Amino acid sequence: MSAAELPSRRTLLAAAVVTAVAGSVAPASAATATGGRTAARPVDNRAWVSYSDWRTGSADGTRAVAGARPGLVIAKPAGTTDYTDPHTGTTAAWEYATWTSPVHRLTVPATEAIASWNAHTPAGTWLQVELKGTYSDGTDTPWYVMGRWAAGDRDIRRTSVDDQGDGRSSVWTDTLAVDAPASGLRVVSYRLRLTLYRRPGTRLTPTVWRLGAMGSDIPDRFTVPASRPRLAKELIVPRYSQEIHKGRYPEYDNGGEAWCSPTSSQMIIEYWGGRLTAEQLAWVDPSYTDPQVCHAARYTYDYQYAGCGNWPFNAAYAATFEGLQGVVTRLGSLADLETLIAAGIPAITSQSFREEELTGAGYGTSGHLMTVIGFTADGDVIANDPASDDNEAVRRVYKRREWENIWLRTKRYNASGKVVSGTGGVCYLYFPAHPTPRQRKALAAVGVR
């Protein structure tokens, strides 16, 4: 495994979706000109975030709470259940309450769907997120578990759930994918179910501020149209290297060599002012530099995936910092990133490439996260790349055309000449719980509420 390579389950997802039908929708962009028409963005984001949102759907033991940051909490438990943690073998009783969203009809019938959430889970609480889709032929998926999550790791071990499928779609770690998209089958609508858990007999409760999902149908493509530069700006974002953490805490995805995702997350969290206390970092060996990166790895770690690269778990970790939201989405072009950077919002992007495909990287990878922080006067991408020897070397400038293509394509050739998949523009966006009008406008422009 290379320094930037993600574990094998992400590769399995790539293999599962590489047969997506070519040209089923126009290239991803906010408004792509196509023969005089305007093609819709092939990504649909829906999130429940407001007090009125939480009062919709169906509640069994939960209630909406108003305030500066509206949310959902346990009011009166619907019942008690036992949960056996598959990673510790411990069985414990938990009170629970549920909330089920209204049906959301996707503006883009989807081949993939990724849920994400933002929540506070005090010790003695946790939550589960499920998704049930309806196919284009009118039949339904099962209720798929998209994550069992807690901010800490003392009560349960946060985990994705393997071996979920109905012969027509499957869940690969954090992504629901149609098994044979070339057949034309799509997910046209979905509901989300949220189950909140707490220790019996207590008044504890998780508080969920944001719950949503991103559905997409990105066409197969080895290359994407080149965008024209329109912004020269660089955001000042902390720089952290994953490589200086090699060998540290190997129980979390073999140590820092594979920590591209949490390292990127921590950079953006600190850009927005998020800081960890000395008490929170007390568990880290005091001889280690940048202990906050070790902390991020531990608290994004997915015990089933056996890695720190679970996309929604990273977004949820970011939202544990006061005043932050996190969401997983797909963007359509570097123009989208320029819109965000212009509003002061950096982005964490997922890409894969051979060494010779990205000038100056010095490595190849089957999956890597880095942080886009700006653009040069020539339009080249300024990235904080955690796959660097030290913090000073983290800031990189990558050629615009190379970088855009490796990020947005859905198919590529690996070093063995085999056709494998790319991520098709996946990114994490972390931004304030109360965005400025300019930030809100930029987020809306890229399809995020």
Secondary structure, DSSP 4 states (H G I P E B T S, - for coil): --TTPPPHHHHHHHHHHTTPPTTSSPPSSSSEEETTEEEPPSEEEEEE-SHHHHTSSEEEBEEEE-SSS-EEEESS-SEEEEEE-TTT--EEEEEEEEEEPPPEEEEEEESEEEEEEEEE--TTEEEEEEEEEEETTS-B---EEEEEE-SSSSSS--B---SEE-SSEEEETTEEEES-GGGT--EEEEEEEEEEEE-TT-----EEEEEEEEEE-PPP-S--PPPPP---EE-------SGGGTTS-TTTTTSGGG-HHHHHHHHHHHHTT----TTTTTTS-TTSS-HHHHHHHHHH-BTTTTBS--HHHHHHHHTTSTTEEEEEEE--SHHHHHHHHHTT--EEEEEEE-GGGSTT----EEEEEEEEEEE-TT-PEEEE-SSSSSGGG-EEEE-HHHHHHHHH-SEEE-TTS-EEE--SSEEEEEEESS--HHHHHHHHHTT--
